[in-house]
Amino acid sequence: MADLVAWAERFVATPSESRLGNAAIADAAHELLAELGLGAELEAVHAGGVQHHLVSCEAGPAAGGDGLLLVTHLDTVPPGDASLWTATGGDPFRPVRAGDRLYGLGSADAKVDFVCKAHALAAERANLARPVQLVGTFGEEIGMLGARWLVESGLTGGFARALVGEPSELAVIHAHKGYAVYEARVRLDALAESAPLALETQTLRGAAAHSSAPELGRNAVLAALERIEQSGALGVAALAGGGAVNVVPERCELALVAPTRGELRVLDGPLFEAKPLVRFLAAWRELEAGLRLRRDARFAPDHSVASLGRVALEDGCAVFGFDLRPIPGDDAERLLAPLARAAELRVVRKNPALETAADSALVRALEAAQRDAGLPARVETKATCTEAGVFAAAGLEAVVLGPGTSVGNVHRPNEHTRVSQLHQAVSLYRAALLRLAGGGAPCS
């Protein structure tokens, strides 16, 4: 059989950043399935202005309404500053083994999980009494594009349950927060050059983290706004930073305009007053305070969170991209009311939360599978939003499950997973296949 770790390393070594499409990793996934003796199909899909590919493999009898869907997204966030990937010698796509750890982009979130699922399906395909489909999706990091395409195309109609791969350290995730992405446009007034002015340029440095736990990083865009406030500058000539909205930005470029006793300088490009940005910062602080008013102990963090992911100056506006992750019961419009008074808000996308009952038949079956695989039975929640919410909204019973650590590990340099947990994942998926799609009674 194909070597699990070698294929995990190959997946890490194959770039698959969401915005660039996933042709290369889809080809690798197709080759893996062929090596395992599993028939596979590639479906080219044009979405979000990019050509993507969906990889799928069917096993067991033909779909009949009670099938099991195994899903893993093959795309990743951008790697960020390569120099910060110290564990891989500055190359995020260079898989490195260090003891039990495998380092590299996508080692935990989440494409290596596809390798584990494929190995499990190959090992148990002869024992399946109900239909199973393994799917490698695309564009998860930029709007759950692949999961949405599956649902909208009607291809989930023959399936009742879905196991969605995300790093959970092999705990069954039965609930997670919702997710929404917004654009905030702050209109800026032109700064009149009525006095001698000086231009001060600087780079604000932060630390990347997943936006589901923004307190684990240092937001360089927020640092730039705080610098504007503290400096008392008259205006700004440049403000640009961040990238993927679901990553706490680690870098922001800022150019401040301040009075000087020297001669008047003619500064290139437009200059903007700083006051609207200071007001936006105050509104953001009010928003953050409001996020902590309601608590739900099932989650960590136990409250709704928001993160400023990027900023740029465009057409006389400071345009911010940010995300919001509300706990169940929190109303996004109410949470965003302070920000709506300081900026024009536009919804870019919204993804549903997940709330599968912790005592559901699916969760109980997976707890039994954990014990079958020699693992402790663990049922938890997750602060991030996943494709499971999309499938649940379409009527499937869904949970999240996968190897790797999420909090403090993914969406930041030196992402890693444990090799031993990859092997445990294969054992757990094999047990789950027998429990959910084997010859016994259907999960009900």
Summary of the structure (lengths in Angstrom):
residues: 444
radius of gyration: 23.5
end to end distance: 33.4
largest distance: 85.2
contacts: 1659
relative contact order: 0.19
helix: 31%
strand: 30%
